[in-house]
């Protein structure tokens, strides 16, 4: 996953940690999203480096979304 994030950065994707953007590996993303959930957020919009890559979608479902259920 880290190599995919780096490839997205090289294609012009941004890496930022502000109040509106959460990106990175599950160990970075999950705690931040859980914090948002605790504050009442109920909707997240996911943007993947390559949304047509089924392996990425499955990875996010298993490693991130499952932790938010």
PQR file of N, CA, C, O and H, with PARSE charges and radii, in Angstrom:
ATOM      1  N   UNK A   1       0.826  -1.193   0.000 -0.4000 1.5000
ATOM      2  CA  UNK A   1       0.000   0.000   0.000 -0.0000 2.0000
ATOM      3  C   UNK A   1       0.872   1.260   0.000  0.5500 1.7000
ATOM      4  O   UNK A   1       0.538   2.235  -0.672 -0.5500 1.4000
ATOM      5  N   UNK A   2       1.968   1.253   0.732 -0.4000 1.5000
ATOM      6  CA  UNK A   2       2.824   2.441   0.774 -0.0000 2.0000
ATOM      7  C   UNK A   2       3.340   2.791  -0.625  0.5500 1.7000
ATOM      8  O   UNK A   2       3.434   3.967  -0.977 -0.5500 1.4000
ATOM      9  H   UNK A   2       2.240   0.461   1.278  0.4000 1.0000
ATOM     10  N   UNK A   3       3.675   1.773  -1.420 -0.4000 1.5000
ATOM     11  CA  UNK A   3       4.155   2.049  -2.776 -0.0000 2.0000
ATOM     12  C   UNK A   3       3.049   2.651  -3.635  0.5500 1.7000
ATOM     13  O   UNK A   3       3.325   3.484  -4.499 -0.5500 1.4000
ATOM     14  H   UNK A   3       3.599   0.818  -1.134  0.4000 1.0000
ATOM     15  N   UNK A   4       1.807   2.245  -3.413 -0.4000 1.5000
ATOM     16  CA  UNK A   4       0.697   2.818  -4.156 -0.0000 2.0000
ATOM     17  C   UNK A   4       0.463   4.276  -3.756  0.5500 1.7000
ATOM     18  O   UNK A   4       0.149   5.113  -4.602 -0.5500 1.4000
ATOM     19  H   UNK A   4       1.583   1.569  -2.711  0.4000 1.0000
ATOM     20  N   UNK A   5       0.616   4.575  -2.470 -0.4000 1.5000
ATOM     21  CA  UNK A   5       0.488   5.957  -2.030 -0.0000 2.0000
ATOM     22  C   UNK A   5       1.583   6.826  -2.636  0.5500 1.7000
ATOM     23  O   UNK A   5       1.333   7.955  -3.057 -0.5500 1.4000
ATOM     24  H   UNK A   5       0.871   3.896  -1.782  0.4000 1.0000
ATOM     25  N   UNK A   6       2.794   6.288  -2.674 -0.4000 1.5000
ATOM     26  CA  UNK A   6       3.900   7.036  -3.275 -0.0000 2.0000
ATOM     27  C   UNK A   6       3.659   7.259  -4.766  0.5500 1.7000
ATOM     28  O   UNK A   6       3.930   8.340  -5.287 -0.5500 1.4000
ATOM     29  H   UNK A   6       2.998   5.371  -2.332  0.4000 1.0000
ATOM     30  N   UNK A   7       3.149   6.236  -5.452 -0.4000 1.5000
ATOM     31  CA  UNK A   7       2.852   6.387  -6.879 -0.0000 2.0000
ATOM     32  C   UNK A   7       1.785   7.456  -7.094  0.5500 1.7000
ATOM     33  O   UNK A   7       1.875   8.236  -8.042 -0.5500 1.4000
ATOM     34  H   UNK A   7       2.928   5.357  -5.029  0.4000 1.0000
ATOM     35  N   UNK A   8       0.782   7.499  -6.226 -0.4000 1.5000
ATOM     36  CA  UNK A   8      -0.256   8.529  -6.332 -0.0000 2.0000
ATOM     37  C   UNK A   8       0.341   9.911  -6.093  0.5500 1.7000
ATOM     38  O   UNK A   8      -0.022  10.870  -6.773 -0.5500 1.4000
ATOM     39  H   UNK A   8       0.709   6.865  -5.456  0.4000 1.0000
ATOM     40  N   UNK A   9       1.255  10.018  -5.127 -0.4000 1.5000
ATOM     41  CA  UNK A   9       1.902  11.303  -4.869 -0.0000 2.0000
ATOM     42  C   UNK A   9       2.678  11.771  -6.088  0.5500 1.7000
ATOM     43  O   UNK A   9       2.659  12.954  -6.427 -0.5500 1.4000
ATOM     44  H   UNK A   9       1.550   9.239  -4.574  0.4000 1.0000
ATOM     45  N   UNK A  10       3.362  10.839  -6.749 -0.4000 1.5000
ATOM     46  CA  UNK A  10       4.141  11.193  -7.933 -0.0000 2.0000
ATOM     47  C   UNK A  10       3.252  11.619  -9.097  0.5500 1.7000
ATOM     48  O   UNK A  10       3.678  12.388  -9.959 -0.5500 1.4000
ATOM     49  H   UNK A  10       3.378   9.878  -6.474  0.4000 1.0000
ATOM     50  N   UNK A  11       2.009  11.115  -9.122 -0.4000 1.5000
ATOM     51  CA  UNK A  11       1.064  11.499 -10.175 -0.0000 2.0000
ATOM     52  C   UNK A  11       0.369  12.815  -9.849  0.5500 1.7000
ATOM     53  O   UNK A  11      -0.473  13.281 -10.615 -0.5500 1.4000
ATOM     54  H   UNK A  11       1.663  10.491  -8.421  0.4000 1.0000
ATOM     55  N   UNK A  12       0.717  13.410  -8.722 -0.4000 1.5000
ATOM     56  CA  UNK A  12       0.121  14.689  -8.375 -0.0000 2.0000
ATOM     57  C   UNK A  12      -0.785  14.649  -7.164  0.5500 1.7000
ATOM     58  O   UNK A  12      -1.342  15.677  -6.780 -0.5500 1.4000
ATOM     59  H   UNK A  12       1.402  13.031  -8.099  0.4000 1.0000
ATOM     60  N   UNK A  13      -0.947  13.483  -6.550 -0.4000 1.5000
ATOM     61  CA  UNK A  13      -1.729  13.392  -5.319 -0.0000 2.0000
ATOM     62  C   UNK A  13      -1.013  14.126  -4.209  0.5500 1.7000
ATOM     63  O   UNK A  13       0.210  14.257  -4.238 -0.5500 1.4000
ATOM     64  H   UNK A  13      -0.495  12.647  -6.862  0.4000 1.0000
ATOM     65  N   UNK A  14      -1.740  14.593  -3.256 -0.4000 1.5000
ATOM     66  CA  UNK A  14      -1.128  15.361  -2.184 -0.0000 2.0000
ATOM     67  C   UNK A  14      -1.086  14.547  -0.904  0.5500 1.7000
ATOM     68  O   UNK A  14      -1.922  13.674  -0.673 -0.5500 1.4000
ATOM     69  H   UNK A  14      -2.734  14.487  -3.232  0.4000 1.0000
ATOM     70  N   UNK A  15      -0.123  14.842  -0.100 -0.4000 1.5000
ATOM     71  CA  UNK A  15      -0.037  14.268   1.231 -0.0000 2.0000
ATOM     72  C   UNK A  15      -0.180  15.422   2.208  0.5500 1.7000
ATOM     73  O   UNK A  15       0.683  16.297   2.278 -0.5500 1.4000
ATOM     74  H   UNK A  15       0.557  15.551  -0.287  0.4000 1.0000
ATOM     75  N   UNK A  16      -1.249  15.422   2.947 -0.4000 1.5000
ATOM     76  CA  UNK A  16      -1.481  16.493   3.901 -0.0000 2.0000
ATOM     77  C   UNK A  16      -2.246  15.928   5.087  0.5500 1.7000
ATOM     78  O   UNK A  16      -3.030  14.989   4.948 -0.5500 1.4000
ATOM     79  H   UNK A  16      -1.951  14.711   2.890  0.4000 1.0000
ATOM     80  N   UNK A  17      -2.016  16.494   6.215 -0.4000 1.5000
ATOM     81  CA  UNK A  17      -2.750  16.112   7.416 -0.0000 2.0000
ATOM     82  C   UNK A  17      -3.365  17.381   7.975  0.5500 1.7000
ATOM     83  O   UNK A  17      -2.742  18.110   8.748 -0.5500 1.4000
ATOM     84  H   UNK A  17      -1.379  17.257   6.328  0.4000 1.0000
ATOM     85  N   UNK A  18      -4.587  17.625   7.574 -0.4000 1.5000
ATOM     86  CA  UNK A  18      -5.303  18.772   8.100 -0.0000 2.0000
ATOM     87  C   UNK A  18      -6.640  18.272   8.624  0.5500 1.7000
ATOM     88  O   UNK A  18      -6.839  17.066   8.767 -0.5500 1.4000
ATOM     89  H   UNK A  18      -5.093  17.033   6.947  0.4000 1.0000
ATOM     90  N   UNK A  19      -7.537  19.170   8.904 -0.4000 1.5000
ATOM     91  CA  UNK A  19      -8.810  18.779   9.495 -0.0000 2.0000
ATOM     92  C   UNK A  19      -9.760  18.111   8.523  0.5500 1.7000
ATOM     93  O   UNK A  19     -10.782  17.569   8.945 -0.5500 1.4000
ATOM     94  H   UNK A  19      -7.376  20.150   8.787  0.4000 1.0000
ATOM     95  N   UNK A  20      -9.459  18.132   7.240 -0.4000 1.5000
ATOM     96  CA  UNK A  20     -10.391  17.589   6.273 -0.0000 2.0000
ATOM     97  C   UNK A  20      -9.857  16.414   5.479  0.5500 1.7000
ATOM     98  O   UNK A  20     -10.639  15.732   4.817 -0.5500 1.4000
ATOM     99  H   UNK A  20      -8.629  18.572   6.897  0.4000 1.0000
ATOM    100  N   UNK A  21      -8.576  16.148   5.513 -0.4000 1.5000
ATOM    101  CA  UNK A  21      -7.988  15.103   4.695 -0.0000 2.0000
ATOM    102  C   UNK A  21      -7.262  14.106   5.589  0.5500 1.7000
ATOM    103  O   UNK A  21      -6.416  14.477   6.403 -0.5500 1.4000
ATOM    104  H   UNK A  21      -7.941  16.702   6.051  0.4000 1.0000
ATOM    105  N   UNK A  22      -7.609  12.840   5.421 -0.4000 1.5000
ATOM    106  CA  UNK A  22      -6.927  11.773   6.144 -0.0000 2.0000
ATOM    107  C   UNK A  22      -6.426  10.795   5.100  0.5500 1.7000
ATOM    108  O   UNK A  22      -7.209  10.250   4.322 -0.5500 1.4000
ATOM    109  H   UNK A  22      -8.296  12.538   4.759  0.4000 1.0000
ATOM    110  N   UNK A  23      -5.134  10.575   5.082 -0.4000 1.5000
ATOM    111  CA  UNK A  23      -4.601   9.607   4.137 -0.0000 2.0000
ATOM    112  C   UNK A  23      -3.374   8.946   4.723  0.5500 1.7000
ATOM    113  O   UNK A  23      -2.694   9.487   5.595 -0.5500 1.4000
ATOM    114  H   UNK A  23      -4.497  11.017   5.714  0.4000 1.0000
ATOM    115  N   UNK A  24      -3.118   7.766   4.216 -0.4000 1.5000
ATOM    116  CA  UNK A  24      -1.965   7.015   4.682 -0.0000 2.0000
ATOM    117  C   UNK A  24      -2.307   5.555   4.840  0.5500 1.7000
ATOM    118  O   UNK A  24      -3.293   5.069   4.287 -0.5500 1.4000
ATOM    119  H   UNK A  24      -3.670   7.326   3.508  0.4000 1.0000
ATOM    120  N   UNK A  25      -1.497   4.871   5.587 -0.4000 1.5000
ATOM    121  CA  UNK A  25      -1.695   3.447   5.836 -0.0000 2.0000
ATOM    122  C   UNK A  25      -2.765   3.269   6.919  0.5500 1.7000
ATOM    123  O   UNK A  25      -3.101   4.225   7.618 -0.5500 1.4000
ATOM    124  H   UNK A  25      -0.695   5.266   6.036  0.4000 1.0000
ATOM    125  N   UNK A  26      -3.301   2.047   7.062 -0.4000 1.5000
ATOM    126  CA  UNK A  26      -4.345   1.837   8.068 -0.0000 2.0000
ATOM    127  C   UNK A  26      -3.953   2.271   9.479  0.5500 1.7000
ATOM    128  O   UNK A  26      -4.800   2.750  10.232 -0.5500 1.4000
ATOM    129  H   UNK A  26      -3.028   1.271   6.495  0.4000 1.0000
ATOM    130  N   UNK A  27      -2.688   2.109   9.844 -0.4000 1.5000
ATOM    131  CA  UNK A  27      -2.281   2.515  11.191 -0.0000 2.0000
ATOM    132  C   UNK A  27      -2.367   4.027  11.389  0.5500 1.7000
ATOM    133  O   UNK A  27      -2.405   4.493  12.528 -0.5500 1.4000
ATOM    134  H   UNK A  27      -1.999   1.720   9.232  0.4000 1.0000
ATOM    135  N   UNK A  28      -2.397   4.788  10.321 -0.4000 1.5000
ATOM    136  CA  UNK A  28      -2.582   6.238  10.386 -0.0000 2.0000
ATOM    137  C   UNK A  28      -4.060   6.595  10.245  0.5500 1.7000
ATOM    138  O   UNK A  28      -4.584   7.416  10.998 -0.5500 1.4000
ATOM    139  H   UNK A  28      -2.366   4.410   9.396  0.4000 1.0000
ATOM    140  N   UNK A  29      -4.718   5.976   9.283 -0.4000 1.5000
ATOM    141  CA  UNK A  29      -6.086   6.347   8.915 -0.0000 2.0000
ATOM    142  C   UNK A  29      -7.115   5.906   9.953  0.5500 1.7000
ATOM    143  O   UNK A  29      -7.982   6.692  10.335 -0.5500 1.4000
ATOM    144  H   UNK A  29      -4.292   5.310   8.671  0.4000 1.0000
ATOM    145  N   UNK A  30      -7.028   4.672  10.409 -0.4000 1.5000
ATOM    146  CA  UNK A  30      -8.069   4.144  11.302 -0.0000 2.0000
ATOM    147  C   UNK A  30      -8.223   4.973  12.574  0.5500 1.7000
ATOM    148  O   UNK A  30      -9.348   5.353  12.898 -0.5500 1.4000
ATOM    149  H   UNK A  30      -6.323   4.033  10.100  0.4000 1.0000
ATOM    150  N   UNK A  31      -7.155   5.276  13.312 -0.4000 1.5000
ATOM    151  CA  UNK A  31      -7.348   6.083  14.523 -0.0000 2.0000
ATOM    152  C   UNK A  31      -7.958   7.458  14.249  0.5500 1.7000
ATOM    153  O   UNK A  31      -8.769   7.949  15.034 -0.5500 1.4000
ATOM    154  H   UNK A  31      -6.241   4.968  13.049  0.4000 1.0000
ATOM    155  N   UNK A  32      -7.566   8.073  13.142 -0.4000 1.5000
ATOM    156  CA  UNK A  32      -8.135   9.395  12.816 -0.0000 2.0000
ATOM    157  C   UNK A  32      -9.623   9.286  12.499  0.5500 1.7000
ATOM    158  O   UNK A  32     -10.420  10.108  12.951 -0.5500 1.4000
ATOM    159  H   UNK A  32      -6.907   7.674  12.505  0.4000 1.0000
ATOM    160  N   UNK A  33     -10.000   8.257  11.711 -0.4000 1.5000
ATOM    161  CA  UNK A  33     -11.415   8.100  11.373 -0.0000 2.0000
ATOM    162  C   UNK A  33     -12.234   7.730  12.601  0.5500 1.7000
ATOM    163  O   UNK A  33     -13.366   8.190  12.749 -0.5500 1.4000
ATOM    164  H   UNK A  33      -9.353   7.590  11.344  0.4000 1.0000
ATOM    165  N   UNK A  34     -11.680   6.906  13.483 -0.4000 1.5000
ATOM    166  CA  UNK A  34     -12.381   6.563  14.726 -0.0000 2.0000
ATOM    167  C   UNK A  34     -12.603   7.818  15.570  0.5500 1.7000
ATOM    168  O   UNK A  34     -13.651   7.969  16.199 -0.5500 1.4000
ATOM    169  H   UNK A  34     -10.760   6.532  13.363  0.4000 1.0000
ATOM    170  N   UNK A  35     -11.630   8.707  15.584 -0.4000 1.5000
ATOM    171  CA  UNK A  35     -11.787   9.966  16.315 -0.0000 2.0000
ATOM    172  C   UNK A  35     -12.922  10.788  15.715  0.5500 1.7000
ATOM    173  O   UNK A  35     -13.728  11.359  16.448 -0.5500 1.4000
ATOM    174  H   UNK A  35     -10.779   8.585  15.073  0.4000 1.0000
ATOM    175  N   UNK A  36     -12.989  10.851  14.399 -0.4000 1.5000
ATOM    176  CA  UNK A  36     -14.103  11.555  13.750 -0.0000 2.0000
ATOM    177  C   UNK A  36     -15.435  10.901  14.113  0.5500 1.7000
ATOM    178  O   UNK A  36     -16.415  11.597  14.380 -0.5500 1.4000
ATOM    179  H   UNK A  36     -12.334  10.387  13.803  0.4000 1.0000
ATOM    180  N   UNK A  37     -15.476   9.566  14.124 -0.4000 1.5000
ATOM    181  CA  UNK A  37     -16.711   8.874  14.499 -0.0000 2.0000
ATOM    182  C   UNK A  37     -17.132   9.242  15.914  0.5500 1.7000
ATOM    183  O   UNK A  37     -18.308   9.506  16.165 -0.5500 1.4000
ATOM    184  H   UNK A  37     -14.680   9.000  13.907  0.4000 1.0000
ATOM    185  N   UNK A  38     -16.180   9.259  16.837 -0.4000 1.5000
ATOM    186  CA  UNK A  38     -16.491   9.621  18.225 -0.0000 2.0000
ATOM    187  C   UNK A  38     -17.061  11.037  18.316  0.5500 1.7000
ATOM    188  O   UNK A  38     -17.831  11.346  19.225 -0.5500 1.4000
ATOM    189  H   UNK A  38     -15.225   9.044  16.633  0.4000 1.0000
ATOM    190  N   UNK A  39     -16.680  11.884  17.379 -0.4000 1.5000
ATOM    191  CA  UNK A  39     -17.169  13.267  17.364 -0.0000 2.0000
ATOM    192  C   UNK A  39     -18.499  13.403  16.630  0.5500 1.7000
ATOM    193  O   UNK A  39     -19.064  14.494  16.573 -0.5500 1.4000
ATOM    194  H   UNK A  39     -16.054  11.633  16.641  0.4000 1.0000
ATOM    195  N   UNK A  40     -19.008  12.293  16.064 -0.4000 1.5000
ATOM    196  CA  UNK A  40     -20.322  12.314  15.440 -0.0000 2.0000
ATOM    197  C   UNK A  40     -20.355  12.233  13.926  0.5500 1.7000
ATOM    198  O   UNK A  40     -21.436  12.251  13.336 -0.5500 1.4000
ATOM    199  H   UNK A  40     -18.548  11.406  16.111  0.4000 1.0000
ATOM    200  N   UNK A  41     -19.201  12.145  13.281 -0.4000 1.5000
ATOM    201  CA  UNK A  41     -19.194  12.038  11.822 -0.0000 2.0000
ATOM    202  C   UNK A  41     -19.735  10.671  11.422  0.5500 1.7000
ATOM    203  O   UNK A  41     -19.317   9.653  11.973 -0.5500 1.4000
ATOM    204  H   UNK A  41     -18.323  12.131  13.760  0.4000 1.0000
ATOM    205  N   UNK A  42     -20.655  10.643  10.475 -0.4000 1.5000
ATOM    206  CA  UNK A  42     -21.266   9.386  10.034 -0.0000 2.0000
ATOM    207  C   UNK A  42     -21.023   9.084   8.561  0.5500 1.7000
ATOM    208  O   UNK A  42     -21.399   8.011   8.089 -0.5500 1.4000
ATOM    209  H   UNK A  42     -20.994  11.471  10.027  0.4000 1.0000
ATOM    210  N   UNK A  43     -20.408   9.997   7.830 -0.4000 1.5000
ATOM    211  CA  UNK A  43     -20.167   9.787   6.405 -0.0000 2.0000
ATOM    212  C   UNK A  43     -18.734  10.161   6.071  0.5500 1.7000
ATOM    213  O   UNK A  43     -18.270  11.253   6.397 -0.5500 1.4000
ATOM    214  H   UNK A  43     -20.103  10.868   8.213  0.4000 1.0000
ATOM    215  N   UNK A  44     -18.039   9.241   5.416 -0.4000 1.5000
ATOM    216  CA  UNK A  44     -16.691   9.486   4.925 -0.0000 2.0000
ATOM    217  C   UNK A  44     -16.681   9.257   3.427  0.5500 1.7000
ATOM    218  O   UNK A  44     -17.334   8.333   2.943 -0.5500 1.4000
ATOM    219  H   UNK A  44     -18.416   8.353   5.151  0.4000 1.0000
ATOM    220  N   UNK A  45     -15.967  10.063   2.694 -0.4000 1.5000
ATOM    221  CA  UNK A  45     -15.804   9.889   1.258 -0.0000 2.0000
ATOM    222  C   UNK A  45     -14.391   9.398   1.024  0.5500 1.7000
ATOM    223  O   UNK A  45     -13.422  10.071   1.377 -0.5500 1.4000
ATOM    224  H   UNK A  45     -15.437  10.814   3.087  0.4000 1.0000
ATOM    225  N   UNK A  46     -14.276   8.221   0.428 -0.4000 1.5000
ATOM    226  CA  UNK A  46     -12.975   7.625   0.182 -0.0000 2.0000
ATOM    227  C   UNK A  46     -12.519   7.913  -1.237  0.5500 1.7000
ATOM    228  O   UNK A  46     -13.293   7.815  -2.189 -0.5500 1.4000
ATOM    229  H   UNK A  46     -15.062   7.674   0.142  0.4000 1.0000
ATOM    230  N   UNK A  47     -11.259   8.267  -1.359 -0.4000 1.5000
ATOM    231  CA  UNK A  47     -10.622   8.443  -2.657 -0.0000 2.0000
ATOM    232  C   UNK A  47      -9.388   7.562  -2.643  0.5500 1.7000
ATOM    233  O   UNK A  47      -8.468   7.777  -1.854 -0.5500 1.4000
ATOM    234  H   UNK A  47     -10.630   8.346  -0.586  0.4000 1.0000
ATOM    235  N   UNK A  48      -9.372   6.572  -3.519 -0.4000 1.5000
ATOM    236  CA  UNK A  48      -8.262   5.621  -3.576 -0.0000 2.0000
ATOM    237  C   UNK A  48      -7.273   6.014  -4.665  0.5500 1.7000
ATOM    238  O   UNK A  48      -7.649   6.657  -5.645 -0.5500 1.4000
ATOM    239  H   UNK A  48     -10.119   6.398  -4.161  0.4000 1.0000
ATOM    240  N   UNK A  49      -6.008   5.629  -4.498 -0.4000 1.5000
ATOM    241  CA  UNK A  49      -5.021   5.925  -5.549 -0.0000 2.0000
ATOM    242  C   UNK A  49      -5.465   5.422  -6.920  0.5500 1.7000
ATOM    243  O   UNK A  49      -5.273   6.102  -7.928 -0.5500 1.4000
ATOM    244  H   UNK A  49      -5.702   5.106  -3.703  0.4000 1.0000
ATOM    245  N   UNK A  50      -6.064   4.218  -6.955 -0.4000 1.5000
ATOM    246  CA  UNK A  50      -6.589   3.664  -8.208 -0.0000 2.0000
ATOM    247  C   UNK A  50      -7.892   2.945  -7.889  0.5500 1.7000
ATOM    248  O   UNK A  50      -7.873   1.754  -7.577 -0.5500 1.4000
ATOM    249  H   UNK A  50      -6.220   3.665  -6.137  0.4000 1.0000
ATOM    250  N   UNK A  51      -9.032   3.646  -7.960 -0.4000 1.5000
ATOM    251  CA  UNK A  51     -10.302   3.040  -7.577 -0.0000 2.0000
ATOM    252  C   UNK A  51     -10.751   1.889  -8.475  0.5500 1.7000
ATOM    253  O   UNK A  51     -11.719   1.202  -8.150 -0.5500 1.4000
ATOM    254  H   UNK A  51      -9.047   4.614  -8.213  0.4000 1.0000
ATOM    255  N   UNK A  52     -10.075   1.670  -9.584 -0.4000 1.5000
ATOM    256  CA  UNK A  52     -10.414   0.530 -10.442 -0.0000 2.0000
ATOM    257  C   UNK A  52      -9.653  -0.726 -10.032  0.5500 1.7000
ATOM    258  O   UNK A  52      -9.893  -1.802 -10.581 -0.5500 1.4000
ATOM    259  H   UNK A  52      -9.288   2.228  -9.849  0.4000 1.0000
ATOM    260  N   UNK A  53      -8.752  -0.602  -9.085 -0.4000 1.5000
ATOM    261  CA  UNK A  53      -7.949  -1.733  -8.610 -0.0000 2.0000
ATOM    262  C   UNK A  53      -8.713  -2.434  -7.484  0.5500 1.7000
ATOM    263  O   UNK A  53      -8.776  -1.934  -6.361 -0.5500 1.4000
ATOM    264  H   UNK A  53      -8.558   0.271  -8.638  0.4000 1.0000
ATOM    265  N   UNK A  54      -9.289  -3.590  -7.797 -0.4000 1.5000
ATOM    266  CA  UNK A  54     -10.104  -4.322  -6.831 -0.0000 2.0000
ATOM    267  C   UNK A  54      -9.307  -4.679  -5.578  0.5500 1.7000
ATOM    268  O   UNK A  54      -9.877  -4.720  -4.487 -0.5500 1.4000
ATOM    269  H   UNK A  54      -9.237  -3.996  -8.709  0.4000 1.0000
ATOM    270  N   UNK A  55      -8.024  -4.933  -5.704 -0.4000 1.5000
ATOM    271  CA  UNK A  55      -7.204  -5.262  -4.540 -0.0000 2.0000
ATOM    272  C   UNK A  55      -7.166  -4.083  -3.564  0.5500 1.7000
ATOM    273  O   UNK A  55      -7.183  -4.291  -2.351 -0.5500 1.4000
ATOM    274  H   UNK A  55      -7.561  -4.899  -6.590  0.4000 1.0000
ATOM    275  N   UNK A  56      -7.115  -2.852  -4.075 -0.4000 1.5000
ATOM    276  CA  UNK A  56      -7.135  -1.677  -3.208 -0.0000 2.0000
ATOM    277  C   UNK A  56      -8.468  -1.560  -2.481  0.5500 1.7000
ATOM    278  O   UNK A  56      -8.509  -1.279  -1.283 -0.5500 1.4000
ATOM    279  H   UNK A  56      -7.101  -2.684  -5.061  0.4000 1.0000
ATOM    280  N   UNK A  57      -9.553  -1.775  -3.209 -0.4000 1.5000
ATOM    281  CA  UNK A  57     -10.885  -1.686  -2.617 -0.0000 2.0000
ATOM    282  C   UNK A  57     -11.034  -2.733  -1.516  0.5500 1.7000
ATOM    283  O   UNK A  57     -11.532  -2.429  -0.433 -0.5500 1.4000
ATOM    284  H   UNK A  57      -9.520  -2.004  -4.182  0.4000 1.0000
ATOM    285  N   UNK A  58     -10.606  -3.954  -1.789 -0.4000 1.5000
ATOM    286  CA  UNK A  58     -10.689  -5.016  -0.790 -0.0000 2.0000
ATOM    287  C   UNK A  58      -9.810  -4.712   0.419  0.5500 1.7000
ATOM    288  O   UNK A  58     -10.210  -4.962   1.556 -0.5500 1.4000
ATOM    289  H   UNK A  58     -10.201  -4.200  -2.669  0.4000 1.0000
ATOM    290  N   UNK A  59      -8.620  -4.176   0.181 -0.4000 1.5000
ATOM    291  CA  UNK A  59      -7.714  -3.827   1.265 -0.0000 2.0000
ATOM    292  C   UNK A  59      -8.357  -2.803   2.189  0.5500 1.7000
ATOM    293  O   UNK A  59      -8.320  -2.957   3.409 -0.5500 1.4000
ATOM    294  H   UNK A  59      -8.295  -3.972  -0.743  0.4000 1.0000
ATOM    295  N   UNK A  60      -8.940  -1.767   1.619 -0.4000 1.5000
ATOM    296  CA  UNK A  60      -9.586  -0.732   2.425 -0.0000 2.0000
ATOM    297  C   UNK A  60     -10.776  -1.316   3.178  0.5500 1.7000
ATOM    298  O   UNK A  60     -10.985  -0.996   4.348 -0.5500 1.4000
ATOM    299  H   UNK A  60      -8.970  -1.642   0.627  0.4000 1.0000
ATOM    300  N   UNK A  61     -11.547  -2.157   2.526 -0.4000 1.5000
ATOM    301  CA  UNK A  61     -12.700  -2.776   3.194 -0.0000 2.0000
ATOM    302  C   UNK A  61     -12.253  -3.609   4.392  0.5500 1.7000
ATOM    303  O   UNK A  61     -12.861  -3.544   5.460 -0.5500 1.4000
ATOM    304  H   UNK A  61     -11.378  -2.417   1.575  0.4000 1.0000
ATOM    305  N   UNK A  62     -11.204  -4.380   4.213 -0.4000 1.5000
ATOM    306  CA  UNK A  62     -10.750  -5.273   5.281 -0.0000 2.0000
ATOM    307  C   UNK A  62      -9.958  -4.546   6.373  0.5500 1.7000
ATOM    308  O   UNK A  62     -10.122  -4.841   7.557 -0.5500 1.4000
ATOM    309  H   UNK A  62     -10.710  -4.433   3.344  0.4000 1.0000
ATOM    310  N   UNK A  63      -9.115  -3.614   5.984 -0.4000 1.5000
ATOM    311  CA  UNK A  63      -8.195  -2.996   6.936 -0.0000 2.0000
ATOM    312  C   UNK A  63      -8.701  -1.687   7.556  0.5500 1.7000
ATOM    313  O   UNK A  63      -8.274  -1.304   8.645 -0.5500 1.4000
ATOM    314  H   UNK A  63      -8.981  -3.375   5.022  0.4000 1.0000
ATOM    315  N   UNK A  64      -9.602  -1.013   6.861 -0.4000 1.5000
ATOM    316  CA  UNK A  64     -10.074   0.275   7.360 -0.0000 2.0000
ATOM    317  C   UNK A  64     -11.556   0.208   7.717  0.5500 1.7000
ATOM    318  O   UNK A  64     -11.927   0.453   8.865 -0.5500 1.4000
ATOM    319  H   UNK A  64      -9.949  -1.324   5.976  0.4000 1.0000
ATOM    320  N   UNK A  65     -12.393  -0.119   6.756 -0.4000 1.5000
ATOM    321  CA  UNK A  65     -13.827  -0.091   6.991 -0.0000 2.0000
ATOM    322  C   UNK A  65     -14.260  -1.062   8.083  0.5500 1.7000
ATOM    323  O   UNK A  65     -15.144  -0.747   8.880 -0.5500 1.4000
ATOM    324  H   UNK A  65     -12.091  -0.318   5.824  0.4000 1.0000
ATOM    325  N   UNK A  66     -13.648  -2.230   8.124 -0.4000 1.5000
ATOM    326  CA  UNK A  66     -13.990  -3.211   9.154 -0.0000 2.0000
ATOM    327  C   UNK A  66     -13.716  -2.644  10.550  0.5500 1.7000
ATOM    328  O   UNK A  66     -14.438  -2.965  11.495 -0.5500 1.4000
ATOM    329  H   UNK A  66     -12.931  -2.486   7.476  0.4000 1.0000
ATOM    330  N   UNK A  67     -12.703  -1.822  10.691 -0.4000 1.5000
ATOM    331  CA  UNK A  67     -12.360  -1.243  11.983 -0.0000 2.0000
ATOM    332  C   UNK A  67     -13.366  -0.175  12.410  0.5500 1.7000
ATOM    333  O   UNK A  67     -13.462   0.159  13.591 -0.5500 1.4000
ATOM    334  H   UNK A  67     -12.117  -1.562   9.924  0.4000 1.0000
ATOM    335  N   UNK A  68     -14.105   0.350  11.453 -0.4000 1.5000
ATOM    336  CA  UNK A  68     -15.079   1.410  11.753 -0.0000 2.0000
ATOM    337  C   UNK A  68     -16.477   0.875  12.026  0.5500 1.7000
ATOM    338  O   UNK A  68     -17.359   1.618  12.458 -0.5500 1.4000
ATOM    339  H   UNK A  68     -14.027   0.079  10.494  0.4000 1.0000
ATOM    340  N   UNK A  69     -16.674  -0.399  11.777 -0.4000 1.5000
ATOM    341  CA  UNK A  69     -18.020  -0.997  11.932 -0.0000 2.0000
ATOM    342  C   UNK A  69     -18.428  -1.096  13.389  0.5500 1.7000
ATOM    343  O   UNK A  69     -19.522  -1.572  13.692 -0.5500 1.4000
ATOM    344  H   UNK A  69     -15.957  -1.002  11.427  0.4000 1.0000
TER
END
